């Protein structure tokens, strides 16, 4: 059985986020079809369009305040809604995520050919 993350006509989109504290960060993964040219703009439109389907009480119940943010978008908007915009949220269970130190040394001079 193959575990293909993307369909043939999709490209991977990674949204890297930082929280208000600056201490928490992560990524949201989406698959985008060719019809989605500017994914960030499309996701902003999706957020506004999705919120337009909610009452003010529903919005307040879904969010901490009256603001629908990137985390709410990733957690609340179903893939069938995203599909209308050429996007699909990807399941993390099929992705290995490893956090590294960009500047960590992986090999030293003694490993180089003389």
C-alpha positions, -999 to +999 in steps of 0.1 A: +000+000+000+014+034-010+011+064+013+011+093-011+008+126+006+000+146-025-021+138-055-005+142-090-019+177-096-011+191-061+018+209-046+028+211-009+023+243+010+039+248+044+028+277+066+053+282+093+038+300+123+051+317+155+029+323+185+026+356+203+051+346+230+077+338+203+084+305+221+059+283+203+061+276+166+051+250+141+037+244+106+004+239+090+004+217+059-018+221+029-020+206-006-028+231-033-041+225-068-031+247-097-063+267-092-048+281-060-022+305-071-017+326-040-023+303-011-020+329+017-045+351+000-068+322-006-066+311+030-075+346+041-105+346+018-115+312+031-114+324+067-136+354+059-160+332+038-162+306+065-168+331+093-196+346+071-214+312+076-214+316+114-234+336+138-216+358+162-223+334+190-209+305+170-178+325+162-173+333+199-177+296+208-151+286+182-125+312+191-110+325+223-123+360+214-141+374+183-111+369+161-108+339+138-070+333+135-047+310+116-050+283+143-088+284+141-085+281+103-064+250+106-085+234+133-120+244+123-124+247+085-133+213+071-116+200+040-148+200+020-150+238+025-113+242+016-118+221-016-139+248-032-108+270-032-084+243-045-069+235-011-068+205+013-054+203+048-029+175+051-029+149+079+002+151+101+001+114+107+017+107+074+045+133+079+076+129+100+084+162+117+119+167+132+130+199+148+167+206+143+192+234+151+202+249+117+237+255+129+244+222+146+276+207+133+271+173+115+307+166+106+341+180+115+374+186+097+387+152+106+359+137+085+371+155+053+393+138+028+430+146+033 
